Amino acid sequence: MTDKVGVTGTSQEQTATHSVSPSLNPFAGSDPSISEISTVERAMNTSIEHGLSTAEAQKRLEKFGPNALASKPKDPAWKRFLAQFQDPLVYLLLAATVISFIAWIIERSTNPAGAEPLPFDCIVIVLILIVNAVLGYIQENRAEAAVEALAQMATPQTTVLRDGRVSTIATADVVPGDVLILGEGDTVSADGRLFAAASLRIAEASLTGESLPVAKKIATLDSVKSLGDRTNMVFNGTSITQGTGRAIVTATGMDTQVGKIADMLSQADEEATPLEKEMDNVSRILGIAVVAIAVVVLAALWLLEGFTSIEDVIESLLLAVSLAVAAVPEGLATILTVVLALGVQRMAKHNAIVKKLSSVETLGSASVICSDKTGTLTRNEMTVETVITPSGEVKLTGTGYAPHGVLVNIDGSEVSAASSLRGEVVKALAAGSLANNAELRQSQSGDDKGQWEIVGDPTEASVLVAARKIHAMENYQGIERVAEIPFTSERKMQTVIARDTSDADAMTAFAKGAPDVLLSHCSYIEVNGQIRELTDEDRSNILSQVERLSSQAYRTLGQAYRPLNVIRLADIEGIEHDSQGQVHDISEQDDVIERQFIWLGMVGIIDPPRTEVRDSIAEAHRAGIRTIMITGDHPLTAARIASDLGIIDEELAQRTGRRALTGDQLDAMSDDEFNQAVTEVSVYARVAPEHKLRIVNALQSQGNIVAMTGDGVNDAPAVKSADIGVAMGITGTEVTKESAKMILADDNFSTIVAAVQEGRVIFDNIRKFLRYLLSSNVGEVFTVFFGVVLAGALGISDPSSTGVTVPLLATQLLWINLLTDAAPALAMGVDGQTDDVMGRAPRKMSDRVIDRAMWMDIAFIGIVMAAVTLIGIDLYLPGGLVTDDAIHGLTHAQALTEARTMGFTILVFAQLFNALASRSATQSAFKGLFSNMWLWGAIALSIVLQLAVIYIPVLNTAFGTTPLDPHQWLEAMGLAAAVLVLSEIYKLIVRVFTNREK
């Protein structure tokens, strides 16, 4: 269904073939606004009457390329795959692989009979690296696919003149020389020179920051003007709010003004996120620790025993490999990628598209959210809430563009259908609907089928919706438009002359506009159906009501009418016309028409806040996140909406005497005053792009992690400068989406808060698996380190032989990492919310992902893990601390295999118990013990695989293990469980001290 005011006509263009030779774009580097349209037409080899031919357009498309902003060339698949290896942890493992391979070659040359037929250690490590790289590559591709899916949600279309006919083509197929057909609601798809315009107004805020639509004319400019003053030009990415026009395309793609800004933005370097920095730091610490420990151990062996043969060197190098394998959590990079990618997918389901995986953690750390007002905090659906007529004031229920609502009195009671007040409201809304160029309709296709939508100016459309709610147009079905005196920023009013087809002898002029302006054209007022002269008292009362509504942040619009008792326009007294009765341009004769109007009333219009946003802002405040509104709207409107949503700290505003600041006020401040204002004021109105950027920079200098929303090109610098730039998926320009790290598919502030919560959960999960992985790997390092240093005391080394003997084999350590690092850590990475993540303050920029308390926790668990493992080994070795010189009559080599199997098994199960303990740094592992069934599944899988290594003969040979008896399992489980028991005691102590401090 469609509600449309005015007469629309379709002119049938004559089919013609216009062939022109391809040429380079003559206006690629100049300004066509100062050239006559005939000059532009010739230069572009086109025709304003017929446009380009299809064949010529295809040639130009091949020459100039698609009409789209250029994006960074996508790296080839092989390059993106190799990038997975660019990590310090990977470098360590590659170094260990090289050392192991050299040791294998040396051993093959000196002891061929005793050497392994293949370098199994090298092969296993390389396979693990390849598996990690494949997983990382797959997950990053999935994240990229989510962003690409958003871009392909809809293919933009453009109306052009081709072969003399009006055609609709893909926006990407528009070429220089095309003739654009422009109408209300269209988005301009390229830069062009206007040659026809009728009441054409274009919203260029996305490009220039100008809040009001710009009136366009076809006259040639006398000199080069700034972008906002090129009134005979249209620009890519802007939108038409009123009128119609035609333009010759002079620039497409990256040659447009939007493209030039996009090109400048592409030169800026992006800073690494806090998570990326922290992971680099962890990798660096691990690398230094591994090298330091290896050097210390090797130096100790050289000083205590000396290297007397090549075998000693080989054994020492293998020890270094073992330490490297034990220290490096090979799956860390992959697990981090998978956890972030899964988080990205969950966010995408809730309309938050994250472009870069590591940005998830930054979002979870946000301490300030700077948000635009329109469409993000509000519905971006102008709504008539109040109507004031000469007899009184009423309210209209319902928000948005769906025409559902009722007329109620101030006390909330419904207005009687027979009341004179209702009749006045009906007449006022009808006049406002007739003097209107907007369109209200229901979508006929897509996911939004059946949803109400508008075409044209939202303020005008709000009057159509209000009239539809109370059926105000039922008595005006026979009205047809005859002429129009359009709205301009100078006139601030619009008049439409219409004829009632049922009464051909009369015409009526309907007008709407700024109440104070419209009132100056009125001589009469209609009260209770009676028309009388408008008195000074009437004028004073109306203007005071306008002031009252404005103070309440309403946008006001007055309505009036004037009967014209004539059959033809030429019959109106004072109208200029020729001898045949042809009226001269009626829009130039407003002084004759727009007088002696009858005042009907006015409406109060507001863009209502989203109903869910207030709760989201309250939740953000509870999480210690400050919300700041930055808008180009009026300060009163901004403050009213901000107050309704709970953005303004009323106590602070009362103390400082400032509820909102404007761009002019910010300009008048010194740097110190500005920084102080940013800490106190949360609403900024009538601001320019440079103000937004300055606010973001000031907040960041104060130690905040800032999320900044934006939709227009002018928002792009601030969005890119913010720690987490957020672009609007519906209203956002392509340039802003390119600059942002996250895109809101629904343009809703509540989605940002939900994404922050998800980001915090993900960050908690990252800390969980980091605590688990690092404590487990530290346990392995301590096991190898102390196993070597105390080898003689523990009975690990054989007194009758020479050389170095390690407590666990390199392949066993690698198996432990593969077995316990991958599945359990990944399960913890997708853990649900175990704590009230929104009940704590955001993480500061100076806070580390792995802080001092976490390092202490890691070291404690690592020491316990190493202790129980070495105790288990010692129990089964002759010459140990608690054993005799002989055990079960086994040789030292057999006993060492059995002891290693015990230590191997204890370390595996100690890490599985550690997985349960690591879900929280303070909460007991038994709280919500079975809430994460993925973790239990991972533990079960690890147990099954460990049993296979112990009981399958082939794997016994590969990993140097031997089957265990039931009593050995009891001993192993008892020692391994000590990790969980001691962890619970440690957490209890932490909770007690934490509560005391509180």
Residue pairs with C-beta under 8 A, 6 or more apart in sequence:
1 441
1 442
2 439
2 440
2 441
2 442
3 433
3 439
3 440
3 441
3 464
3 468
3 473
4 439
4 440
4 441
5 433
5 434
5 435
5 436
5 437
5 438
5 439
5 464
5 481
5 496
6 436
6 437
6 481
6 484
6 496
7 480
7 481
13 50
13 161
13 164
13 165
13 166
14 50
14 164
15 163
15 164
15 165
16 49
16 50
16 163
16 164
17 50
17 53
17 163
17 164
18 46
18 47
18 50
18 51
18 52
18 53
18 56
18 163
18 164
19 53
19 55
19 56
20 45
20 46
20 52
20 53
20 56
20 177
21 45
22 45
22 56
22 59
22 60
22 63
23 45
25 44
25 64
25 176
25 250
25 251
25 255
26 43
26 44
27 40
27 43
27 44
27 176
27 250
27 251
28 251
28 255
31 224
31 230
32 40
32 43
32 193
32 233
32 250
33 193
33 220
33 221
33 224
33 225
33 230
33 232
33 233
34 220
34 221
34 222
34 223
34 224
35 43
35 193
35 220
36 220
37 48
37 193
37 195
37 218
37 220
37 248
40 193
40 195
40 248
40 250
41 47
41 48
41 195
41 248
44 176
44 177
44 248
44 249
44 250
45 177
46 52
46 177
46 178
46 179
46 248
47 179
48 179
48 195
48 196
48 246
48 248
49 164
50 161
50 163
50 164
51 160
51 161
51 162
51 163
51 164
51 178
51 179
52 60
52 162
52 163
52 175
52 177
52 178
52 179
53 162
53 163
54 162
54 163
56 177
57 162
57 173
57 175
57 177
57 178
60 175
60 176
60 177
61 173
61 175
64 175
64 176
64 252
64 253
65 253
66 172
66 173
66 253
67 171
67 172
67 173
67 174
67 175
67 189
67 190
67 252
67 253
68 171
68 172
68 253
69 253
69 254
69 258
69 259
69 262
69 734
69 735
69 738
70 253
70 254
70 259
70 262
70 263
71 738
72 266
75 83
80 137
80 140
80 141
81 133
81 134
81 137
84 132
84 133
84 136
84 137
84 333
85 94
85 129
85 133
87 283
87 333
88 280
88 283
88 284
88 286
88 287
89 283
89 286
89 287
89 328
89 329
89 330
89 332
89 333
90 129
90 132
90 333
91 287
92 286
92 287
92 290
92 324
92 327
92 328
93 125
93 128
93 129
93 324
93 325
93 328
93 330
94 129
95 324
96 125
96 320
96 321
96 324
96 325
96 328
97 121
97 122
97 125
97 126
99 317
99 320
99 321
99 324
100 119
100 121
100 122
100 125
100 317
100 318
100 321
100 810
101 119
101 122
102 317
103 314
103 317
103 318
103 321
104 115
104 116
104 119
104 121
104 122
106 310
106 313
106 314
107 114
107 115
107 116
107 314
108 115
110 310
110 311
110 314
111 311
120 811
120 958
121 321
121 810
121 811
121 814
124 811
124 814
125 325
125 814
128 330
128 814
128 817
128 818
129 330
131 334
132 330
132 331
132 333
132 334
135 334
135 337
135 338
136 333
136 334
136 337
139 337
139 338
139 340
139 341
139 357
140 337
140 341
140 357
142 341
142 345
143 340
143 341
143 344
143 354
143 355
143 356
143 357
146 344
146 345
146 348
146 353
146 354
147 353
147 355
147 743
150 353
150 729
150 743
150 745
151 737
153 745
155 170
155 171
156 170
156 171
156 172
156 187
156 189
157 168
157 169
157 170
157 171
158 168
158 169
158 170
158 171
158 174
158 180
158 186
158 189
158 190
159 166
159 167
159 168
159 180
159 181
159 182
159 183
159 186
160 166
160 167
160 168
160 169
160 174
160 178
160 179
160 180
160 181
161 167
161 178
161 179
161 181
161 246
162 169
162 178
166 181
171 189
174 180
174 189
174 190
174 249
174 252
175 249
175 252
176 190
176 249
176 250
176 251
176 252
177 248
177 249
178 190
178 248
178 249
179 246
179 247
179 248
179 249
180 188
180 189
180 190
180 192
180 234
180 246
180 247
180 248
180 249
181 246
182 188
182 200
182 234
182 240
182 244
182 245
182 246
182 247
183 240
183 244
184 240
184 241
184 242
184 243
184 244
184 437
184 438
184 439
184 455
184 456
185 239
185 240
185 439
185 454
185 455
185 456
186 239
186 240
187 237
187 238
187 239
187 240
188 202
188 234
188 235
188 236
188 237
188 238
188 239
188 240
189 236
190 236
190 249
190 250
190 251
190 252
190 256
191 233
191 234
191 235
191 236
191 249
191 250
191 251
191 252
191 255
191 256
191 257
192 233
192 234
192 247
192 248
192 249
192 250
192 251
193 232
193 233
193 247
193 248
193 250
194 200
194 216
194 217
194 218
194 232
194 233
194 234
194 245
194 246
194 247
195 218
195 246
195 247
195 248
196 218
196 244
196 245
196 246
197 216
197 217
197 218
197 243
197 244
197 245
197 246
198 243
198 244
198 245
199 242
199 243
199 244
199 437
199 484
199 486
199 487
199 587
200 215
200 216
200 240
200 242
200 243
200 244
200 245
201 213
201 214
201 215
201 216
201 240
201 241
201 242
201 243
201 457
201 487
202 213
202 214
202 216
202 234
202 238
202 239
202 240
202 241
203 213
203 214
203 238
203 239
203 240
203 241
204 210
204 213
204 214
204 228
204 235
204 238
205 211
205 632
205 712
205 714
206 237
206 238
206 239
206 711
206 712
206 713
206 714
206 733
207 227
207 235
207 237
207 238
207 257
207 258
207 712
207 713
207 714
208 227
208 228
208 714
209 632
209 688
209 689
209 712
209 714
210 228
211 632
211 633
212 489
213 241
213 242
213 457
214 228
214 231
215 231
215 488
215 489
216 231
216 232
216 234
216 243
216 245
217 231
217 232
218 232
219 231
219 232
220 232
221 230
221 231
221 232
227 235
227 257
233 247
234 245
234 247
235 256
235 257
235 258
236 251
236 252
236 256
236 257
236 258
236 259
237 256
237 258
237 713
237 733
237 734
237 735
241 456
241 457
242 437
242 456
242 457
242 486
242 487
243 437
243 486
251 257
251 259
253 259
254 260
254 262
254 263
258 713
258 733
258 734
258 735
261 713
261 716
261 735
262 734
262 735
262 738
265 716
265 717
265 720
265 735
265 738
265 739
266 738
268 720
270 720
272 280
273 356
273 358
273 359
273 361
273 362
273 723
274 361
274 362
274 365
274 705
274 845
274 849
275 358
275 361
275 362
275 766
275 849
276 358
278 848
278 849
278 850
279 332
279 333
279 336
279 849
281 848
282 770
282 774
282 849
282 850
286 327
286 328
289 327
289 781
290 323
290 324
290 327
290 328
290 781
293 323
293 327
293 781
293 785
294 319
294 320
294 323
294 324
297 319
297 320
297 323
297 785
297 788
297 789
298 316
298 319
298 320
300 789
301 307
301 316
301 319
301 788
301 804
302 316
305 312
305 802
305 804
306 312
307 313
307 316
308 802
309 802
311 802
311 803
312 802
312 803
312 804
315 803
315 804
315 805
316 804
318 804
318 806
318 810
319 784
319 788
319 804
319 806
321 810
322 784
322 806
322 808
322 809
322 810
322 813
323 781
323 784
323 785
325 810
325 813
325 814
325 817
326 777
326 780
326 781
326 783
326 784
326 808
326 813
326 817
327 777
327 778
327 780
327 781
328 777
328 817
329 773
329 774
329 776
329 777
329 817
329 821
329 825
330 814
330 817
330 818
330 821
331 773
331 817
331 818
331 821
331 822
331 825
332 770
332 773
332 821
334 822
335 769
335 773
335 821
335 822
335 825
335 826
335 829
336 766
336 829
337 357
338 826
338 829
339 762
339 765
339 766
339 769
339 826
339 829
339 830
340 357
340 358
340 360
340 361
340 762
341 357
342 829
342 830
343 354
343 360
343 758
343 759
343 761
343 762
344 354
344 357
344 360
346 758
347 353
347 354
347 360
347 755
347 758
348 354
348 745
350 751
350 754
350 755
350 758
351 729
351 744
351 745
351 746
351 748
351 751
352 742
352 743
352 744
352 745
352 751
352 752
352 754
352 755
352 758
353 729
353 742
353 743
353 744
353 745
354 360
354 363
354 741
354 742
354 755
355 740
355 741
355 742
355 743
356 741
359 724
359 741
359 742
360 758
360 759
360 762
360 763
361 759
361 762
361 763
361 766
361 849
362 705
362 723
362 724
362 741
362 759
363 707
363 724
363 741
363 742
363 755
363 756
363 759
364 756
364 757
364 758
364 759
364 760
364 761
364 762
364 763
364 843
365 705
365 759
365 763
365 842
365 843
365 845
366 625
366 705
366 706
366 707
366 723
366 724
366 756
366 759
366 842
367 624
367 625
367 626
367 704
367 705
367 706
367 841
367 842
367 844
368 625
368 626
368 627
368 628
368 699
368 704
368 705
368 706
368 707
369 620
369 625
369 626
369 627
369 628
369 706
369 707
369 709
369 749
369 752
369 753
369 756
370 628
370 630
370 692
370 695
370 696
370 699
370 706
370 707
370 708
370 709
370 718
370 722
371 377
371 627
371 628
371 629
371 630
371 709
371 749
371 752
372 629
372 630
372 631
372 709
372 710
372 711
372 715
373 607
373 629
373 631
373 633
373 638
373 641
374 380
374 607
374 631
374 633
375 711
375 728
375 730
375 731
375 747
376 709
376 728
376 744
376 747
376 748
376 749
377 609
377 610
377 613
377 629
377 641
377 645
377 749
378 607
378 608
378 609
378 610
378 641
379 399
379 400
379 607
379 608
379 609
379 610
380 458
380 607
380 731
380 747
381 399
381 400
381 401
381 458
381 462
381 607
381 608
382 458
382 459
382 461
382 462
382 555
382 605
382 606
382 607
383 398
383 399
383 400
383 462
383 465
383 605
383 606
383 607
383 608
384 396
384 429
384 462
384 463
384 465
384 466
384 603
384 604
384 605
385 395
385 396
385 554
385 604
385 605
385 606
385 608
386 393
386 394
386 395
386 396
386 549
386 554
386 603
386 604
387 393
387 394
387 395
387 396
387 407
387 425
387 428
387 429
387 466
387 601
387 602
387 603
387 604
388 545
388 549
388 601
388 602
388 603
388 604
389 421
389 424
389 425
389 428
389 600
389 601
390 424
390 525
390 526
390 527
390 528
390 538
390 599
390 601
391 420
391 421
391 424
391 527
391 528
392 421
393 410
393 545
394 407
394 408
394 409
394 410
394 415
394 421
394 422
394 425
395 407
395 408
395 409
395 410
396 405
396 406
396 407
396 408
396 466
396 469
396 470
397 405
397 406
397 408
398 404
398 405
398 406
398 469
399 608
400 452
400 608
401 440
401 452
401 453
401 454
401 461
401 465
402 451
402 452
402 465
403 440
403 452
403 465
403 468
403 469
404 469
405 466
405 469
405 470
406 414
406 469
406 470
407 414
407 415
407 422
407 425
407 469
407 470
408 414
408 415
409 415
415 421
415 422
415 425
416 422
420 528
420 529
422 470
423 529
424 526
424 527
424 528
424 600
424 601
425 470
425 472
425 601
426 470
426 472
427 472
427 526
427 600
428 559
428 600
428 601
428 602
428 603
429 463
429 466
429 467
429 470
429 472
429 559
429 603
430 467
430 472
430 473
430 475
430 476
431 510
431 511
431 512
431 559
431 560
431 561
431 600
432 463
432 466
432 467
432 510
432 512
432 557
432 559
432 603
433 463
433 464
433 467
433 472
433 473
433 476
434 476
434 479
434 496
434 498
434 510
435 494
435 495
435 496
435 510
435 511
435 512
435 559
436 460
436 463
436 464
436 494
436 496
436 512
437 456
437 457
437 460
437 494
438 454
438 455
438 456
438 457
438 458
438 460
438 461
438 463
438 464
439 454
439 455
439 456
439 461
439 464
440 452
440 453
440 454
440 461
440 464
440 465
440 468
441 452
441 453
441 454
441 455
442 450
442 451
442 452
442 453
443 449
443 450
443 451
443 452
443 453
452 465
454 461
454 464
455 461
458 607
459 555
459 557
459 605
462 603
462 605
463 512
463 557
463 603
463 605
466 472
466 603
467 473
478 500
478 501
478 502
479 498
479 499
479 500
479 501
480 498
480 499
480 501
481 496
481 497
481 498
482 497
482 498
482 499
482 507
482 569
483 496
483 497
483 569
483 583
483 586
483 587
484 494
484 495
484 496
484 497
484 586
484 587
485 491
485 494
485 495
485 496
485 586
485 587
485 589
485 590
485 593
485 594
486 494
486 587
487 493
487 494
487 513
491 513
491 517
491 590
492 513
492 514
492 517
493 511
493 512
493 513
493 514
493 517
493 518
493 521
493 594
494 511
494 512
494 513
495 509
495 510
495 511
495 590
495 593
495 594
496 509
496 510
496 511
497 507
497 508
497 509
497 564
497 569
497 586
497 593
498 507
498 508
498 509
498 510
499 506
499 507
499 508
500 506
500 508
504 567
505 565
505 567
506 563
506 564
506 565
506 566
507 563
507 564
507 566
507 567
507 569
508 561
508 562
508 563
508 564
509 561
509 562
509 564
509 593
509 594
509 597
510 559
510 560
510 561
511 518
511 521
511 559
511 560
511 561
511 562
511 594
511 597
512 518
512 557
512 558
512 559
512 560
513 557
513 558
514 556
514 557
514 558
515 542
515 543
515 546
515 556
515 557
515 558
515 602
516 543
516 546
518 558
518 559
518 560
518 597
518 599
519 534
519 539
519 542
519 543
519 558
519 599
521 560
521 594
521 595
521 597
522 534
522 560
522 596
522 597
522 598
522 599
523 533
523 534
523 595
523 596
523 597
523 598
524 531
524 532
524 533
524 534
524 596
524 597
524 598
524 599
525 531
525 532
525 533
525 534
525 538
525 598
525 599
526 598
526 599
526 600
531 598
534 599
538 599
542 599
542 602
545 602
546 556
546 602
549 556
549 602
549 604
550 556
550 636
551 636
552 604
552 640
553 606
553 634
553 636
553 637
553 638
553 639
553 640
553 641
554 604
554 605
554 606
555 604
555 605
555 606
555 637
556 602
556 603
556 604
556 605
557 602
557 603
557 605
558 599
558 601
558 602
559 600
559 601
559 602
559 603
560 597
560 598
560 599
560 600
561 597
561 598
561 600
562 593
562 595
562 596
562 597
562 598
564 572
566 572
568 581
569 575
569 577
569 583
569 586
570 577
570 581
570 582
570 583
572 592
572 593
573 592
574 589
574 592
575 583
575 584
575 586
575 589
575 592
575 593
576 583
576 584
576 589
577 583
577 584
578 584
583 589
586 593
606 637
607 641
609 641
609 644
609 645
610 748
610 749
610 750
612 748
612 750
613 645
613 748
613 749
613 750
614 644
614 645
614 646
615 750
616 749
616 750
616 752
616 753
616 754
617 627
617 645
617 646
617 647
617 749
617 753
618 646
619 753
619 757
619 838
620 626
620 627
620 753
620 756
621 627
621 646
622 838
622 839
623 756
623 757
623 760
623 837
623 838
623 839
623 840
623 841
623 842
624 840
624 841
624 842
625 753
625 756
625 842
626 682
626 704
627 647
627 682
628 647
628 682
628 683
628 684
628 695
628 699
629 638
629 641
629 642
629 647
629 682
629 683
629 684
630 684
630 687
630 691
630 692
630 695
631 638
631 684
631 685
631 687
632 685
632 686
632 687
633 685
633 686
634 685
634 686
635 660
635 661
635 662
635 683
635 685
635 686
637 685
638 660
638 683
638 684
638 685
639 648
639 659
639 660
639 683
639 685
642 648
642 659
642 660
642 682
642 683
643 650
643 659
647 682
647 683
648 659
648 682
648 683
649 682
652 680
653 659
656 680
656 681
658 677
658 680
658 681
659 681
659 683
660 681
660 683
660 684
660 685
661 677
661 681
661 683
661 684
661 685
662 684
662 685
662 686
662 687
663 684
663 685
663 686
663 687
663 688
663 691
664 686
666 674
666 677
666 684
666 687
666 691
666 694
669 677
674 694
674 698
675 698
675 701
675 702
678 695
678 698
678 699
678 702
679 702
684 691
684 695
687 695
688 714
689 714
689 715
689 717
689 718
692 708
692 710
692 715
692 717
692 718
693 717
693 718
693 721
695 718
696 706
696 708
696 718
696 721
696 722
697 721
699 706
700 706
700 721
700 722
700 723
703 844
703 845
703 846
704 845
705 723
705 724
705 842
705 843
705 845
706 722
706 723
706 724
707 722
707 723
707 724
707 725
707 726
707 752
707 756
708 715
708 718
708 719
708 721
708 722
708 724
708 725
708 726
709 715
709 719
709 726
709 727
709 728
709 744
709 749
709 752
710 716
710 718
710 719
710 725
710 726
710 727
710 728
710 732
710 736
710 739
710 740
711 727
711 728
711 731
711 732
711 733
711 736
711 747
712 732
712 733
712 736
713 733
713 735
713 736
715 736
716 733
716 735
716 736
716 738
716 739
717 739
718 725
719 725
719 726
719 727
719 736
719 739
719 740
720 739
720 740
724 741
724 742
725 739
725 740
725 741
725 742
726 740
726 741
726 742
726 743
726 744
726 752
727 736
727 737
727 739
727 740
727 742
727 743
727 744
728 736
728 743
728 744
728 747
729 737
729 743
729 744
729 745
729 746
729 747
730 745
730 746
730 747
731 747
732 740
732 743
732 747
737 743
742 755
744 751
744 752
745 751
757 837
757 838
760 837
760 838
761 832
761 833
761 837
763 843
763 849
764 831
764 833
764 834
764 835
764 837
765 828
765 829
765 830
765 831
766 829
766 849
767 849
767 850
767 854
767 921
768 828
768 829
768 831
768 918
768 919
768 920
769 825
769 826
769 828
769 829
769 918
770 849
770 850
770 854
771 854
771 857
771 858
771 918
771 921
772 824
772 825
772 828
772 911
772 914
772 915
772 918
773 821
773 825
774 850
774 858
775 857
775 858
775 859
775 861
775 862
775 865
775 914
775 918
776 820
776 821
776 861
776 862
776 865
776 911
776 914
777 817
777 821
777 862
778 858
778 859
778 861
778 862
778 865
779 861
779 862
779 863
779 864
779 865
779 866
779 869
779 907
779 910
779 911
779 914
780 808
780 813
780 816
780 817
780 865
780 866
780 907
781 862
781 866
782 862
782 863
782 865
782 866
783 807
783 808
783 865
783 866
783 869
783 870
783 903
783 907
784 806
784 807
784 808
784 813
785 866
786 866
786 870
787 794
787 796
787 806
787 807
787 808
787 870
787 873
788 796
788 804
788 806
788 807
790 796
790 870
791 797
791 804
791 805
791 807
792 799
793 880
793 881
794 807
794 870
794 873
794 874
794 877
794 880
794 881
795 874
795 877
795 878
795 879
795 880
795 881
795 883
796 805
796 806
796 807
796 873
796 877
796 896
796 899
797 804
797 805
798 805
798 892
798 896
799 879
800 892
805 896
807 869
807 870
807 873
807 900
807 903
808 900
808 903
808 904
808 907
809 900
809 959
809 960
811 958
811 959
811 960
812 900
812 904
812 959
812 960
812 961
815 949
815 959
816 904
816 907
816 908
816 911
819 908
819 942
819 945
819 946
820 908
820 911
820 912
820 915
820 942
823 937
823 938
823 941
823 942
824 911
824 912
824 915
824 935
824 938
824 939
824 942
825 915
826 934
826 938
827 915
827 932
827 934
827 935
827 937
827 938
828 915
828 918
828 919
828 932
828 935
830 934
831 919
831 932
831 935
832 931
832 932
834 919
834 920
834 923
834 928
834 931
835 920
835 923
850 858
853 921
853 990
854 921
857 921
857 986
860 982
860 986
861 914
861 917
861 918
861 979
861 983
864 910
864 978
864 979
864 982
864 983
865 907
865 910
865 911
865 914
865 979
868 906
868 910
868 975
868 976
868 978
868 979
869 903
869 906
869 907
869 910
869 975
870 903
871 975
872 899
872 902
872 903
872 905
872 906
872 971
872 972
872 975
873 880
873 899
873 900
873 902
873 903
874 880
874 881
874 882
874 883
874 899
875 882
875 883
875 899
875 902
875 971
876 883
876 887
876 895
876 898
876 899
876 902
877 883
877 887
877 895
877 896
877 899
878 884
878 885
878 886
878 887
878 892
878 895
879 885
887 895
888 895
890 898
897 960
897 961
897 962
898 962
900 960
900 961
901 950
901 960
901 961
901 962
901 964
902 964
902 968
902 971
902 972
904 959
904 961
905 946
905 950
905 964
905 969
905 972
905 976
906 972
906 975
906 976
907 976
908 942
908 946
908 976
909 943
909 946
909 972
909 973
909 976
909 977
910 975
910 976
910 978
910 979
912 939
912 942
912 943
912 976
913 976
913 977
913 979
913 980
914 979
914 980
914 983
915 935
915 938
915 939
916 925
916 929
916 935
916 980
917 925
917 979
917 980
917 983
917 984
917 987
919 925
919 928
919 932
919 935
920 927
920 987
921 987
921 990
922 987
922 990
922 991
922 994
923 987
924 984
924 987
924 988
925 980
925 983
925 984
926 984
930 936
948 955
949 955
949 956
949 959
949 961
950 956
950 961
950 962
950 963
950 964
951 963
955 961
956 962
956 963
964 972
